[in-house]
Amino acid sequence: MSDMKYLQEKDLKYIWHPCSQMKDYETFPPIVIKRGEGVFLEDIDGKKYLDAVSSWWVNLFGHSNKRINDALYRQANKLEHVIFANFSHEVGIELAERIVKVTPKGLNKVFFGDNGSSAVEIALKLSFQYHQQIGKPKKTKFVALTDAYHGETIGALSMGGVDLYSKIYKPLLLDVIRAEGPDCFRCKYNQDRNTCKAKCFEAMEKIVKERHQEITAIIIEPMVQGAAGMKIYSPEYLKKLRVLCDQYDINFIADEIAVGFGRTGKMFACNHADVAPDIMCVSKGLTAGYMPLSLTLMTDKIYSAFYDDYNTMKAFLHSHSYSGNALGCAVAVETLKIFEEENIIEKNIHKSNLMRKKVENILTDIPHVGEYRQIGMIGAIELVKDKETKEAFDWQERVGYQIYKIALEKGVLLRPLGNIIYFMPPYVINEDEMDFMIDTARESILEYFNRK
């Protein structure tokens, strides 16, 4: 028995993998990875795979990055972790100071969590408690978009609008007000995301005008709805949202977990609209794919509503055992240093333009490619049954999944989102690696449709 087969059998004896129907593993067992370097992963048999999705959107500067490895080693030899209540440490303080400097203006306070979902839970609780403590107890409802995704814990899942993840849990979820979100590929106003004034915002505006007295916050993925299929929309939507939230004392929660840290071409997606939210959640790229860590940032206005004598019971009594983990903080600090010292955002402008040009040259002529959309280092190919009508494939055909399996055989990891194949590679990708990624995507798409 080969090492791969032996380890696969042992894996499936014990492990329940995330976001998976485990029965699929009977015919397509998990690939056991032994090392990573740059944009490549290498399995136990020595086969390499280009990580075109940054291992679920977390990796920024490549696997086994020397700078981050060294930062983690140095920190591990000083302090691995300490309780973060009544204690602190240098690297946590440095991270807070650095993140406040690079995030949108006004986000001056930082709360530490473990992962993206916990950051969203913190944001929801903060907003709710904030309004309770400033004398507006009726403001208890949240507004989120159709096709939104904000995580898998109960509060975060409640905010999501993708039935694939949440439908079965509906009886457990919070009662969220759902506003129709932007759908630029199938825009019912026949407008273009690059030039429009976000007429689709009228759905949100109508809800808020009617129900603002009961709304505490609106949560949104700025510029890109990720799990919905990398749905990119106009920055005008965010500008209008900021104005509306100010008008009705509603907290604007920006979920930058997937789109922050340069993914959209700017440090944070809110920068495209030059707006600052009241509360912002970050994770994923924060630690460049190394450690679980999240931050929830908020304005002084939010923070001040909790600052009082203990016996007023206004404290935010939320905690995680690994809050402020020193190892995660050290990696995050090094991540921010790399952005600053290596001019990552500026360098990525060239790479993103190159990626767009290459994809448009060889992929958009395929009959079933309905649209290629891109913002920064995120590119998405929407596959359709009919290019003219934009009719989608039946989800049960699992078109994206079949193409994903073909691409893996060819050495590229292109984990799909339904009928969407997307590129979100680590920023260290070079031109030859980009060619391999895009050429393999083309070959895999064509091979799938030629088989049908």
Secondary structure, DSSP 8 states (H G I E B T S, - for coil): --HHHHHHHHHHHH---TT--GGGGGTS----EEEEEBTEEEETTS-EEEETTHHHHT-SS-BT-HHHHHHHHHHHTT-S----SS---HHHHHHHHHHHHHSSTTEEEEEEESSHHHHHHHHHHHHHHHHHHTT-TT--EEEEETT----SSHHHHHH---HHHHGGGGGGS---EEE----STT-TT---TTT---GGGHHHHHHHHHHGGGEEEEEE-SSEETTTT-EE--HHHHHHHHHHHHHHT-EEEEE-TTTTTTTTSSSSGGGGTT---SEEEE-GGGGTTSS--EEEEEEHHHHHTT-S-GGG--S-----TTTT-HHHHHHHHHHHHHHHHTTHHHHHHHHHHHHHHHHHHHTTTSTTEEEEEEETTEEEEEEEEETTTTEE--GGG-HHHHHHHHHHHHTEE---BTTEEEE---TT--HHHHHHHHHHHHHHHHHHHHH-
